[in-house]
Amino acid sequence: MPPKTKVLYEFGKFRCDPREHLLLSEGKPVSLSPKSFEILVALIQSNGRLLTKDELMQQVWPDSFVEEANLTVNISALRKVLGETPGGQRYIETVPKRGYRFIAAVTERKDESNPIPSMQPSGVEQEDPLLAVATATTSPARSPRWWPAAAGLLLVAILLSVVFVSRRQPKLTDKDTVVLADFANHAGDPVFDGALRQGLASQLEQSPFLNLLSDEHIAQTLSLMARPKDSRLTHELAREVCQRTASAAVLDGTIAQVGTQYLLTLKAINCSNGESLGSAEARASDKNHVLDALGKVASEIRNKLGESLASVQKYDAPPEKVTTASLEALKAYSLAYHAMIVKSDWAAAIPLFQQAISLDPNFAMAHARLGTSYSNLNETVRAAESVRRAYELRERVSEREKLYIASHYELFVTGNLEAARKVYELAAQTYPREAPLNNLGLIYSQLGDFEKALAAHENVLRVSAGTGNRYANLVSGYLQLNRLDDAKAAAREARAHNIDSPEIHLNLYWVAFVQHDAAGMEREAAELMGKPGYEDQMLNHESDTALYFGQLAKARVLTRRAVESAQRGDEKEAVALYRAEGAIREALVGNMDLAKQQAKAALALSNARDVEALSAIALEMAGDSAQAMRLASNLGRRFPEDTIVQSNYLPAIHAAALLRGGDGLKASKTLAVAPYELGGNLETLIFVLYPVYLRGGAYLAAKQGAAAAAEFRKILDHPGVVRSEPIGALAHLGLGRAYVLSGDQGKARSAYKDFLTLWKDADPDIPLLKQAKAEFVNLH
């Protein structure tokens, strides 16, 4: 039978053999995933011609729907293997928004020789085709007697060298993503369901090398597959998720009972071709030692997948430290974590974390995650209590979890934003693909450094999968810099990836507000009605919006509805906070008696930091200086390191006192420009830019018109930060008063008109509105 013709392609230092699925670089095999190799062959065979993205994806994935990200990831892997560098040799040209073109010169060679039968084990790269050609075409009649033996020895030597090289090369790189499947539970005990996967994830997440596909990304992928987000990740489903997300491998675990013992097996499988990348197993003498066995297989598989022994040893805390020694507590924790991360249902996560803690009071991460859940519901006192307990137990956790606990301790307990920033920066260096980058962006926002905040939020989406929380922060980052079209584009991108979260809708509400899009605001508000933990927040923001337009009666109704919604969700601190904000609003428009009533009602419910601070400012503005000063003293004592308390709240309280006493100049000095004055608690929009507003008022009292105008302009120049806060409207009135002091009647009239236009539908009996109208008449 005549030999089949084999076509080889040569370009640069490379030779590609499509039939053998082999790429050589200077005669040495190059490791390349099957899909990357198929893409390379398709590009080579269309050399010089543009291949659109659709054409490539149809050729490589003809029978399945996959995300375009798969193509991008494989092209990136190809460029890395081919050694492309900026300004250096290039092989693949990107045609923006269209596709790719192979641009290197390609030489096509035909080989009709029969290949040498493979002698190497499965999974090892094939030998150099040139050797096969030379051996097959050498005439036996003309070869010396020693040639067959020498050729055989040479072939064996090459095979052994290839095996040696392949074994030395890591199975994965730190760029590869791994999908963690649910354990196949052959032991029959339901306590293992969910708990073992959660325990293994916690063990593997210690590794700076391994990159587990996040549960959020898995849920989004399942949704794209028209599967429930909480589907059990069987081996088959996990492999499909792996392929659709361009991940490299699936980790597949099994537990079985053998007599009184338990056998745990963990396999790493290449999700493209089904080949094994390594496996590990361990036995537990009884149920109480299953988690110990889980720790052993986790450590072993990390090393087999390519992580250095030094790294494994450095980041390898035992299971009882990383999670808990109680399987029952771990199962409750896994359910809570799923509610928190996949469903963004903080209210549902809380009782489950509490259950885990009741089963193991020393479960440090359960305390820490409980604190995070409380914080997301604006329950800062409860959040601080939980995180403080986690901090006390921090020696019982892994290095990764120590960083999590330390950062949240600085955020929720001390309030020291600079200290939190340093912890997050350290965490981002060690675990660059994890949440530290996301949280670091939030810290920069609270410090008022919006450029750095946006850079962090953009970066986190470059190095890790998009999630609802991450896209929400990106939308907020653009909003803070008044990049409204970019904010909406980020939200559209999230929707295109089937990603959604309540926080995205909160931020889109403010985008619509800044763009004067009433229909858009109504649409986003409707999205959150009925959602525990978010309905009350949206109602409170709608209350702010109502007062922004002078509709005080409507604002009071919305505040009452926010309070009722928070009460239904047992959000005690949120109830107090909404009353304290209501007190500030009443004081701003001149209803001093109501301001006092609201502030005292808030203080009767909670002594949380923000509740006390806002109440103190409202009381001081309304004339109850004695109680305001007591609260200020208490805040200073309780929060000596808190950035917002020391830089914003306390100066504002003291300045309000000086303003009420008529000492505007001293008040302005008390509110000297602070490094963080543009920041604040931007997650809940509490007291954002109020120190700037009060300083503007201080300059007005001191008859310094130009200085006052500069302060009010800061507020008007940051609509994406101030959003629907009432001071955004009141800044126009302040600016008009500043121009009057400066003698610029034209600008003064214009500023007054801007304010009165915003308040054209305002309640007519508001003291501040009556005063503004009288001042405007006097201008004429």
FIFI-375902 format. One record per residue (C-alpha): x, y, z. Coordinates in steps of 0.5 Angstrom, whole numbers, padded with zeros to 4 digits, always signed. Each point is the difference from the previous one (the first is absolute). Example, Ala and Ser with C-alpha at 12.3 -4.5 7.8 and 13.67 -1.06 7.14 Angstrom:
! FIFI-375902
+0025-0009+0016
+0002+0007-0002
***
This chain:
! FIFI-375902
+0000+0000+0000
+0003+0007-0002
+0002+0004+0006
-0005+0006+0002
+0002+0007-0002
+0002+0004+0006
+0000+0008+0000
+0005+0003+0004
+0000+0008+0001
+0006+0004+0002
+0000+0007+0002
+0006+0003+0004
+0003-0005+0005
-0006-0004+0000
-0003-0006-0004
-0007-0002+0001
-0003-0007-0001
-0007+0000-0001
-0001-0007+0000
+0004-0002+0006
-0003+0006+0003
+0007+0002+0002
+0004+0007+0000
+0008+0000+0000
+0004+0006+0002
+0007-0001-0003
-0001-0007+0000
-0003-0001+0008
-0007-0001+0001
-0005+0006+0002
-0005-0001+0005
-0007+0002-0002
-0007-0001+0001
-0004-0004-0005
-0005+0006-0002
+0006+0005+0000
+0004-0005-0005
-0007+0000-0004
+0000+0008+0000
+0007+0000-0002
-0001-0005-0006
-0006+0004-0003
+0004+0006+0000
+0006-0003-0003
-0004-0003-0006
-0003+0007-0001
+0006+0003+0000
+0000+0007-0002
-0008+0000+0000
-0004+0003+0006
-0004-0005+0004
-0006+0003+0003
-0001-0002+0008
-0007-0003-0003
+0004-0004-0005
+0005-0002+0005
-0005-0002+0006
-0004-0004-0005
+0006-0004-0003
+0003-0002+0007
-0007+0000+0004
-0005-0003-0005
-0005-0003+0004
+0000+0004+0006
-0001+0007+0002
+0006+0003+0004
+0001+0007+0002
+0005+0005-0004
+0004+0000+0006
+0002-0007-0002
+0003+0002-0006
+0004+0006+0003
+0003-0004+0005
+0003-0005-0005
+0002+0005-0004
+0004+0003+0006
+0003-0007+0001
+0002-0001-0007
+0004+0007+0000
+0003-0002+0006
+0003-0007-0002
+0002+0004-0007
+0004+0005+0004
-0003+0006-0003
+0002+0006+0004
-0001+0008-0002
+0004+0002-0005
+0003-0007-0001
-0002-0006-0005
-0008+0000-0001
-0004-0006-0003
-0007+0002+0002
-0003+0006-0002
-0006+0003+0003
-0005+0003-0004
-0004+0004+0005
-0008-0002+0001
+0001-0005-0006
+0005-0005+0001
+0007-0003-0001
+0005-0001-0006
+0007-0004+0000
+0005+0005-0003
+0006-0004+0001
+0003-0004-0007
-0002-0007+0000
+0004-0005-0004
-0004-0007-0001
+0003-0006-0001
-0003-0007-0002
+0003-0007+0004
-0003-0006-0003
+0004-0004+0005
-0003-0005+0005
+0001+0002+0007
+0003-0004+0005
-0005-0003+0004
+0000+0003+0007
+0003-0003+0006
-0001+0005+0005
-0005+0000+0005
-0007+0004+0000
+0000+0007+0001
+0008+0001-0002
+0002+0005-0006
+0001-0004-0006
+0007-0001-0003
+0003+0005-0005
-0003-0001-0007
+0007+0001-0003
+0003-0006+0003
-0006-0004-0002
+0001+0002-0007
+0008-0001+0000
-0002-0007+0003
-0005-0002-0005
+0004+0002-0006
+0006-0003+0002
+0001-0006-0005
+0002-0007+0004
+0004-0003-0005
+0005+0006+0000
+0000+0001+0008
+0006-0002+0004
-0002-0006+0005
+0000+0004+0006
-0005+0005-0003
-0006-0003+0003
+0002-0001+0007
+0003+0007+0000
-0006+0003-0003
-0004-0004+0005
+0004+0003+0006
+0000+0007-0003
-0008-0001+0000
+0000-0002+0007
+0005+0005+0002
-0005+0005-0003
-0006-0003+0003
+0003+0000+0006
+0002+0007+0000
-0007+0002-0002
-0003-0003+0005
+0005+0003+0005
-0001+0007-0002
-0008-0001+0000
+0000-0003+0007
+0004+0006+0002
-0004+0005-0003
-0006+0002+0004
-0007-0002-0002
-0003+0007+0001
+0002+0007+0000
-0002+0005+0005
-0004+0003-0006
-0004-0006+0000
-0007-0001+0003
-0003-0006+0003
-0007-0002+0001
-0001-0003+0007
-0006-0006-0001
-0004-0002+0006
+0002-0007+0003
-0003-0006-0002
-0003-0002+0007
+0000-0008+0000
+0001+0000+0007
-0008+0002+0001
+0001+0005+0005
-0004+0006-0002
+0005+0004+0005
+0005-0001-0006
-0004+0004-0005
+0003+0007-0001
+0004-0001+0006
+0006-0003-0003
+0000+0004-0006
+0000+0006+0004
+0005-0002+0004
+0005-0002-0006
-0002+0007-0003
+0003+0003+0007
+0006-0004+0000
+0002+0001-0007
-0002+0007+0000
+0006+0001+0005
+0005-0001-0007
+0002+0006-0003
+0001-0005-0006
-0006-0003-0001
-0006+0004-0003
-0007-0003+0001
-0006+0003-0004
-0004+0004+0005
-0007-0003+0002
-0003+0007-0003
+0003-0002-0007
-0002-0007+0001
-0007+0002+0001
+0000+0005-0005
+0002-0005-0005
-0005-0005+0002
-0005+0006-0001
+0002+0000-0007
+0000-0007-0001
-0008+0001+0002
+0002-0004+0006
-0002+0002+0008
+0006+0004+0003
+0000-0005+0006
+0000-0006-0005
+0005-0006+0003
+0006+0000-0003
+0001-0007-0002
+0006-0002-0004
-0004+0001-0007
-0002+0006+0002
+0006+0003+0003
+0004-0002-0007
-0005+0004-0004
+0001+0006+0004
+0007-0001+0000
+0000+0000-0008
-0005+0006+0000
+0004+0004+0004
+0007-0002-0003
+0002-0003+0006
+0006-0005+0000
-0002-0005+0005
-0006-0003+0004
+0002-0003+0007
-0005-0006+0001
+0000-0003+0008
-0003-0006+0002
-0002-0003+0007
-0001-0007+0002
-0001-0004+0006
+0004-0006+0001
-0002-0004+0006
+0001+0005+0006
+0005+0004-0005
-0001+0006-0005
+0004+0000-0006
+0000+0007-0004
+0003+0001-0007
+0001+0006-0004
+0002+0000-0007
+0002+0006-0005
-0003-0001-0007
+0002+0004-0006
-0007+0002-0002
+0002+0001-0007
+0002-0007-0002
-0002-0004+0007
+0007-0002+0001
+0002-0001+0008
+0005+0006+0002
+0001-0004+0007
-0004-0003+0006
+0001+0000+0007
-0003-0005+0005
+0000+0000+0008
-0004-0005+0005
-0003+0003+0006
-0001-0005+0006
-0007+0002+0002
-0005+0006-0002
+0004+0005+0005
+0006-0001-0004
-0003+0002-0007
+0002+0007+0000
+0007-0002+0002
+0000-0005-0006
-0003+0006-0004
+0006+0004+0002
+0005-0005-0003
-0003-0001-0007
+0000+0008+0000
+0007+0000+0001
+0002-0005-0004
-0004+0002-0006
+0003+0007+0000
+0007-0003-0001
-0002-0004-0005
-0003+0005-0004
+0006+0004+0000
+0000+0004+0006
+0007+0000+0003
+0001-0004+0007
+0003+0007+0003
-0007+0003-0002
-0004-0006+0003
+0004+0000+0006
-0001+0008+0001
-0007+0000-0001
-0003-0006+0003
-0004+0001+0006
-0003-0007+0003
-0008+0000-0001
-0002+0001+0007
+0004+0007-0001
-0003+0002-0007
-0007-0002+0002
-0002-0005+0006
+0001-0006+0002
-0008-0001+0000
-0003-0003-0006
-0007+0002+0002
+0003+0007+0001
+0003+0000-0007
-0006-0002-0003
-0004+0006+0003
+0006+0004-0002
-0001-0002-0007
-0007+0001-0001
+0001+0007+0003
+0006+0002-0004
-0004-0002-0006
-0006+0004+0002
+0005+0006+0001
+0004-0001-0006
-0004-0003-0006
-0007+0003+0002
+0002+0007+0003
-0005-0002+0006
+0004+0003+0006
-0007-0001+0004
+0000-0007-0002
+0007-0001+0002
+0000+0002+0007
-0004-0005+0003
+0004-0005-0003
+0007+0003+0002
-0003+0000+0007
-0002-0007+0000
+0007-0002-0002
+0003+0004+0006
-0005-0003+0005
+0003-0007-0003
+0007+0003+0001
+0001+0006+0004
+0007+0001-0002
-0001+0000-0008
+0003+0006-0002
-0002+0001-0007
-0007-0001+0002
+0001+0006+0005
+0003+0004-0006
-0005-0002-0005
-0006+0002+0005
+0003+0006+0001
+0001+0002-0008
-0008-0002+0000
-0002+0004+0005
+0005+0006-0003
-0004-0001-0007
-0007+0001+0004
+0003+0007+0003
+0000-0004+0007
+0007+0003+0002
+0000-0002+0008
-0002-0007-0002
+0005+0000-0005
+0006+0003+0005
-0002-0005+0005
+0001-0006-0005
+0006+0002-0003
+0003+0002+0007
-0001-0008+0002
+0003-0002-0007
+0006+0004+0002
+0001-0003+0007
+0000-0007-0004
+0005+0002-0006
+0005-0004+0003
-0004-0006-0002
-0001+0002-0008
+0004-0001-0006
+0005+0006-0002
-0005+0002-0006
-0006+0000+0005
+0004+0004+0005
+0001+0006-0005
-0008-0001-0001
-0001+0001+0008
+0005+0005+0001
-0003+0005-0006
-0007-0001+0002
+0003+0001+0008
+0003+0007-0003
-0007+0002-0004
-0005-0002+0005
+0003+0000+0007
+0006+0006+0000
-0003+0003-0006
+0007+0002-0002
+0000+0000-0008
+0007+0001-0001
+0002-0006+0004
-0005-0004-0004
+0003+0003-0006
+0006-0003+0002
-0002-0007+0002
-0004+0000-0007
+0006+0002-0004
+0004-0006+0004
-0006-0005-0002
+0000+0003-0007
+0007-0002-0001
+0000-0007+0003
-0007-0002-0003
-0001+0005-0006
-0006-0004-0003
-0004+0001+0006
-0005+0005+0003
+0006+0004+0003
+0000+0004-0006
-0007+0001+0000
+0000+0002+0007
+0006+0005-0001
-0004+0004-0005
-0006+0001+0005
+0006+0002+0005
+0002+0005-0005
-0007+0003-0001
-0001+0001+0008
+0006+0004+0000
-0002+0004-0006
+0005-0002-0005
-0005-0002-0006
+0006-0001-0005
+0003-0005+0004
-0007-0003+0002
-0002-0001-0008
+0007-0003-0002
+0000-0005+0006
-0008-0002-0003
+0003-0001-0007
+0006-0004+0002
-0004-0005+0004
-0004-0001-0006
+0006-0001-0004
+0003-0005+0004
-0006-0004+0003
-0007-0002-0002
-0006+0005+0000
-0005+0000+0005
-0006+0004+0002
+0004+0003+0006
+0006+0002-0005
-0004+0003-0005
-0004+0004+0005
+0006+0003+0003
+0003+0001-0008
-0007+0004-0001
+0001+0004+0006
+0007+0002-0001
-0002+0003-0007
-0006+0003+0003
+0005+0003+0006
+0004+0003-0006
-0006+0003-0004
+0001-0005-0006
-0007-0002+0000
+0000-0003-0007
+0006-0005+0002
-0004-0001+0006
-0006-0003-0004
+0004-0003-0005
+0003-0004+0006
-0007-0002+0002
-0002-0002-0007
+0007-0005+0000
-0003-0003+0007
-0006-0001-0003
+0003-0003-0007
+0003-0005+0005
-0006-0002+0003
+0003+0004+0007
-0005+0004+0004
+0000+0002+0008
-0004+0005+0004
+0006+0004+0000
+0000+0001-0007
-0007+0003+0000
+0001+0005+0006
+0006+0003-0004
-0004+0000-0006
-0005+0004+0004
+0005+0005+0001
+0002+0000-0007
-0007+0002-0002
-0001+0005+0005
+0007+0004-0002
-0003-0001-0008
-0007+0003+0003
-0003-0007-0003
-0006+0000+0004
-0003-0007-0003
+0007-0003+0001
+0000+0002+0007
-0007-0003+0001
+0002-0007-0004
+0006-0001+0004
-0004+0001+0007
-0005-0005-0002
+0006-0005-0001
+0001+0000+0007
-0007+0001+0003
-0001-0007+0004
+0007-0001+0001
+0002-0001+0007
+0006+0005+0002
-0001+0004-0006
-0007+0002+0000
+0002+0004+0006
+0006+0003-0003
-0004+0002-0007
-0005+0003+0004
+0004+0004+0004
+0004+0003-0006
-0007+0002-0003
-0001+0004+0006
+0007+0003-0001
-0003+0002-0007
-0006+0002+0002
+0003+0005+0004
+0005+0002-0005
-0006+0003-0004
-0003+0003+0007
-0006-0005+0000
+0001-0001+0008
-0006-0003+0001
+0001-0005-0005
+0007-0001+0003
-0003-0002+0007
-0005-0005-0003
+0006-0003-0003
+0004+0000+0006
-0006-0003+0004
+0000-0006-0006
+0007-0001+0001
+0000-0001+0007
-0006-0005+0000
+0004-0004-0005
+0006+0000+0004
-0004-0002+0006
-0003-0006-0004
+0007-0002-0001
+0002+0001+0007
+0005+0005-0002
+0000+0004+0006
+0006+0004-0001
-0003+0002-0007
-0006+0002+0003
+0004+0005+0005
+0004+0002-0006
-0006+0002-0004
-0003+0005+0006
+0007+0003+0001
+0001+0002-0008
-0007+0002+0001
+0002+0005+0005
+0005+0003-0004
-0005+0001-0005
-0004+0004+0004
+0005+0004+0003
+0003+0002-0007
-0007+0003-0002
-0001+0003+0007
-0005-0004+0003
+0004+0000+0007
-0005-0003+0005
-0001-0006-0005
+0007-0001-0001
+0001-0001+0008
-0006-0005+0000
+0003-0004-0006
+0007+0000+0003
-0002-0002+0007
-0004-0006-0003
+0006-0002-0004
+0004+0000+0007
-0005-0004+0004
+0001-0006-0005
+0007+0000-0001
+0007+0003+0002
+0003-0002-0007
+0006+0004-0003
-0004+0003-0005
-0007+0001+0004
+0004+0004+0005
+0004+0004-0004
-0006+0002-0005
-0004+0001+0006
+0005+0005+0004
+0000+0004-0007
-0007+0001+0000
-0001+0001+0007
+0006+0006+0000
-0003+0003-0006
-0007+0000+0003
+0003+0003+0007
+0001-0006+0005
+0007+0001+0000
+0001-0003+0007
-0002-0007-0002
+0003+0001-0007
+0007+0001+0004
-0001-0006+0004
-0001-0004-0006
+0006+0003-0003
+0004-0002+0006
-0003-0007+0000
+0002-0001-0007
+0007+0003+0001
+0001-0005+0005
-0003-0006-0003
+0003+0001-0007
+0007+0003+0001
+0003-0003-0006
-0006+0000-0005
+0001+0004-0006
-0007+0003-0001
-0001+0002+0007
+0007+0004+0001
+0000+0003-0007
-0007+0001-0001
-0005-0001+0005
+0003+0004+0006
+0002+0006-0004
-0007+0000-0003
-0003+0000+0007
+0005+0005+0003
-0001+0005-0006
-0008-0001+0001
+0001+0003+0007
+0004+0006-0002
-0004+0002-0006
-0006+0000+0005
+0004+0004+0004
+0001+0005-0006
+0008-0001+0000
+0000-0002-0007
+0008+0001-0001
+0001-0005+0006
-0005-0005-0003
+0004+0001-0007
+0007-0002+0003
-0003-0006+0004
-0002-0002-0007
+0006+0001-0003
+0001-0004-0006
+0001-0008+0002
+0003-0005-0005
-0006-0004+0000
-0005+0005+0000
-0003-0002-0007
-0001-0007+0003
-0004-0003+0005
-0004-0006+0001
-0002-0001-0008
-0003-0006+0001
-0006+0003+0003
+0001+0007-0001
+0000+0002+0007
+0003+0007+0001
+0003+0001-0007
+0003+0007-0001
-0003+0003+0006
+0006+0002+0003
+0001+0004-0007
-0007+0003+0001
+0001+0002+0007
+0006+0003-0002
-0003+0004-0005
-0005+0003+0005
+0005+0002+0005
+0003+0004-0006
-0006+0003-0001
-0001+0002+0008
+0007+0003-0001
-0002+0004-0006
+0005-0003-0004
-0004-0001-0007
+0006-0003-0004
+0002-0005+0005
-0007-0002+0001
-0002-0001-0008
+0006-0004-0001
-0002-0005+0005
-0007+0000-0003
+0003-0001-0006
+0003-0007+0002
-0007-0003+0002
-0003+0002-0007
+0007-0002-0004
-0001-0007+0003
-0007-0002-0001
+0002-0007-0001
+0002+0000+0007
-0005+0004+0003
-0006-0003-0004
-0007+0001+0003
+0003+0003+0007
-0004+0006+0001
+0006+0004+0001
+0001-0001-0008
-0006+0005+0000
+0001+0005+0006
+0007+0001-0003
-0003+0004-0006
-0003+0004+0006
+0007+0001+0003
+0003+0002-0006
-0005+0005-0001
+0001+0003+0007
+0008+0000-0001
-0001+0004-0007
-0004+0005+0004
+0006+0001+0005
+0004+0001-0006
-0004+0005-0003
-0001-0004-0007
-0008+0001+0000
+0000-0003-0007
+0003-0007+0002
-0004+0000+0007
-0007+0001-0004
+0002-0006-0004
+0002-0004+0006
-0007+0002+0003
-0004-0002-0006
+0004-0007+0000
-0002-0001+0007
-0007+0002-0001
-0001-0004-0007
+0002-0006+0004
-0005+0002+0006
-0006+0002-0005
-0004-0006+0003
+0002+0001+0007
-0004+0000+0006
-0002+0007+0001
+0001+0001+0007
+0007-0002+0001
+0004+0005+0004
+0006+0000-0005
-0004+0001-0006
-0004+0006+0003
+0007+0003+0002
+0003-0002-0007
-0006+0004-0004
+0000+0006+0004
+0008+0000-0001
-0001-0001-0008
-0005+0006+0001
+0005+0005+0003
+0005-0002-0006
-0005+0004-0004
***
